Every structure is written in structure tokens, then in C-alpha cells.
Amino acid sequence: MASTSIGARALLELLGEWRDTGPSYEALAERIRLLVIDGRLLSGARLPAERNLAVQLGVSRTTVTAAYQRLREQGFAVSRQGSGTTTSLPASGTSPAPVGSGLLDFTKAALPAPSMMQDAVRLASEQVAPLLLDSGYDTVGLPVLREAIARRYTERGLATDPDEVLVTVGAQQAIALIARALVSRGDRVLIEVPTYPHAYDAIGAAGARIVTTSVSVESRHGWDMETYESVLRRTSPSIAYVMPDFQNPTGRSMTASVRRRLLEAAAAQGTIVIADETPAELDIDRRQTFPPLAAAPGSHVITIGSASKTMWGGLRVGWVRAERATIRRLHAVRATMDLGTPVLDQLVVAALFEDYDTVLAERRAALAAGRAAIERIVPDAFPDWSVPHVNGGLAAWVNIGAPVSSQLALAARSEGLLIAAGPRFGIDGAFERFLRMPLTASESQVERAVAALARAWPAAARHPLSEPGMLAAVV
Ligand SMILES: Cc1ncc(COP(=O)(O)O)c(C=O)c1O
């Protein structure tokens, strides 16, 4: 039995503009395959009945039958008598890269560990002795780490007490925890699109009704505040999930005026702002520095932070910074998810905080090199693509000039490159004209990736999608 099922309407939304100039059944099968590969459609999800999907899509039932048949042949679907057709991931399609596959993975915008890591691990192992006498279940965070996090916020202009910090298993758990604790089924939640997709997934899993506003690489300020304010006014979301600094994937940062207007509009509706500041300290050469969003007087902001991008993703340490009552509430909900953050990893993060400025300087240098590689190599191979100049963060949101991101991502896979298609960062199939290029890759990796994209491009570009609805829909 399938553990989840997707209705014809919901699939229609996920498919977005799926048609291309080739046969419809092939285009449909390709698009469903991509949804499975990049995780937008879970493996094991029951697909809609052929007749229902045909009606929703306005195609003949034969088209859907042939598309499902194609998916079965490729191993991306299985059918069983009485339980319909369910999606499946063949061993070769397992996402991310199967062990030993040699695929270059550009789906992760994350740096390898910094050079100080070995020393931090050594120090942590020396410091762990007294903690071994305890049970090791730490659902709040080690005092030494909460103190270090609080100190850092205070230095950056947000006075923080260690009691206002809850250490989590990465920022991802922080997002899921906040969604579970603060969102009731059917509540509206505002997110920016494009956005970090697993935030969207976690908020959606809490039963939220998602409303969106857009962040653009092409507009002057990135955030269209008129629309933002109007969406907030019309929908009164219970929370708004935002990334004020080096937004993933666009790399944009909110200006002072955007920050002020966002906080004012949210306060007027009683909307709690969730500021995901995971990328906030990845400043390469931004001219202005900003304190954490929560530092604005009178604001109601819950801040999410993480060691994953500034230190290392393998540590799995993140945190929430909020007022004590919220921390208590999140802590109470946490036990339904896990029983604490690993103690040794926390000690490693605390050790890295001891010389955090040096760690950050190394990260910034690596990101600057990654940015230089992207800005040189991509336009050489693709003069028509537009590579925005970002001044920090994890990625560049590249406009590839034609709505073929999904086809390109699929074709690139056969050329040895895993890369997430633009629509993975949006909803309703938007962002087919964009590709996220991580700044975290080395020059030689960027060269390999761009060579793979160049080989994949001719086939992808032969089947552009139809035009309408490509850019972010604002609800
Ligand atoms: C904006 C943003 N938030 C949260 C996360 C998840 O971070 P973590 O690895 O700490 O769970 C990521 C990871 O890419 C991210 O980019």
C-alpha cells in the first residue's frame, strides 16, 4: 500500500507548465520523473487515477496511460492490482548521488569542513570527560554552547541570554519544530519564493496553507514590499518565514527599509516573523552589515541559526533564539521529534565559536573563490545566461534564458551532474528559467559542472516549455 497519495489537482499544481514541443505522454512522464528525483513527489506516493488526471490536465486518458507506462518502464512507478500506480525510485535514480556513483553533486550549496575542524574535534574529545557521567540526552543544548551562541548574538547587536537559545539538530529541525509548535492545520503561512525547499516542505507538513510573495534577482530591491504588505494584510498569516540576509537561493539581502516595512506589516497583522538567518554570516563583500532582524525594537521575531553553513553540515547543529516562553513551548514539542542534540557535536561547535572570526574569514574566502569561478566559467560557456553578482551567501540564482531548467537538470544527470531544477525552489512549477549554482564548489568542480551542462543543453533546449506562468505567482 502507498503511504501517501496525491490528488489530480495537487499533481496538476506540482507539474506546472509541463508540456513541451514533444509528445505529451513523454513530457508528462519526464515531469513526473523529475518530481520524484528531486523529492517534490515522494517515492511510494499513489498517483491519481488515470481518468482523473486526464480530466485535470485536459488530455486524453491514453496520454496518461502511456505516461504511466513510460514511468513503469523506467522504474519510476509500479502498479499493483487494486492499489493503482505508485511512484518509485529505481536504484539508479536514488537521490542524492548513490554511493560511489561518481556524480558531481550540485544539489547541496554547502562547503566542506574548515581547516580548524580537526583541532576543534580534538579539543571537544578532551572536554567531553565530565559529560560522560551524565545520561547524554540533551534536549536544550549544552550551557557552554548556548552561552557562545548568546554571546555572538549580543556582539551582533541582539542582546541575548543563554536561556533564550534552544540548540537543535540543524536549522532544519528548528524550522520543523517551529512549524509543529506554532502552526495549526489550515493556518496561513507566508513564505518567499523562491525559497529553501525543505522549509517549505516542513511548513507544508504541519498542515499550513501556504501564501507566497516573491524575491527577485532582477528587481532593484529584491523584495516587492507593496505586494508583501498587501499579501500580509489580505491573508493575516500566523507566521511569515523569511531569510533577510543572503536569501537562499537568490543571494539577495533585505535593505533597511524592507526590514522595517516587513516588521511593521507583520506586527499590524499579529504575524510572527521567523527569520532564518542560517546564511546571514556568509558575507563576502556586502557593503552594509545588519544586526539580526530580531534586534529591531518591539519586533516579534523568532530567529533560526545554524552551524551548518558557517562551520560544517556534518555537525548537524542549529538553534532557535526566541523569548523564553517560546523556547519553553518549542522544548515541550521537541520530544515528539527527537531526544536531543549530540553532545560531542555541540562541543565541536562551541570550540569553533572560540575562534569564530577566523572560521568565518576562511568561509568567506572559499565563497569568494566559488563566486569568481561561477562568474568566469558560466558566462564563457553560456553567454546568454545571466549570472547575478551576489555579495554573499551560498548560491547564485542564474537565469538560463529559456524555460528548460527541469529538462536541463534531467539531462545533466545523464552527464554526471546532479543539480536541482529551478522549480525545486518554488511551487506550482515556477522558476523554469532559473538554475541555482552553488558558490561552495571549487573551480575544478565548476568547470566539470559547466561542461556537463553544456553537453546536456542542446537536448534540453530543444523542448522549451510553454511560456505562461513561469515566474513566481503571488497569491
Ligand atoms: C536557509 C536554510 N535554512 C536551513 C537550512 C538547513 O540547515 P541545517 O543543515 O542546519 O539543518 C539550510 C540548508 O541548506 C538553508 O539553506
Ligand as a Chemical Component Dictionary entry (heavy atoms), coordinates in Angstrom:
data_LIG
# 
_chem_comp.id                   LIG 
_chem_comp.type                 NON-POLYMER 
_chem_comp.pdbx_formal_charge   0 
_chem_comp.three_letter_code    LIG 
# 
loop_
_chem_comp_atom.comp_id 
_chem_comp_atom.atom_id 
_chem_comp_atom.alt_atom_id 
_chem_comp_atom.type_symbol 
_chem_comp_atom.charge 
_chem_comp_atom.model_Cartn_x 
_chem_comp_atom.model_Cartn_y 
_chem_comp_atom.model_Cartn_z 
_chem_comp_atom.pdbx_ordinal 
LIG C1 C1 C 0 18.167 28.814 4.535 1  
LIG C2 C2 C 0 18.432 27.487 5.122 2  
LIG N1 N1 N 0 17.812 27.142 6.257 3  
LIG C3 C3 C 0 18.016 25.959 6.817 4  
LIG C4 C4 C 0 18.865 25.036 6.257 5  
LIG C5 C5 C 0 19.048 23.716 6.931 6  
LIG O1 O1 O 0 20.229 23.806 7.657 7  
LIG P1 P1 P 0 20.804 22.658 8.578 8  
LIG O2 O2 O 0 21.814 21.933 7.775 9  
LIG O3 O3 O 0 21.402 23.385 9.728 10 
LIG O4 O4 O 0 19.677 21.779 9.011 11 
LIG C6 C6 C 0 19.524 25.347 5.072 12 
LIG C7 C7 C 0 20.384 24.380 4.433 13 
LIG O5 O5 O 0 20.693 24.490 3.264 14 
LIG C8 C8 C 0 19.308 26.609 4.495 15 
LIG O6 O6 O 0 19.911 26.973 3.359 16 
# 
loop_
_chem_comp_bond.comp_id 
_chem_comp_bond.atom_id_1 
_chem_comp_bond.atom_id_2 
_chem_comp_bond.value_order 
_chem_comp_bond.pdbx_ordinal 
LIG C1 C2 SING 1  
LIG C2 N1 SING 2  
LIG C2 C8 DOUB 3  
LIG N1 C3 DOUB 4  
LIG C3 C4 SING 5  
LIG C4 C5 SING 6  
LIG C4 C6 DOUB 7  
LIG C5 O1 SING 8  
LIG O1 P1 SING 9  
LIG P1 O2 DOUB 10 
LIG P1 O3 SING 11 
LIG P1 O4 SING 12 
LIG C6 C7 SING 13 
LIG C6 C8 SING 14 
LIG C7 O5 DOUB 15 
LIG C8 O6 SING 16 
# 
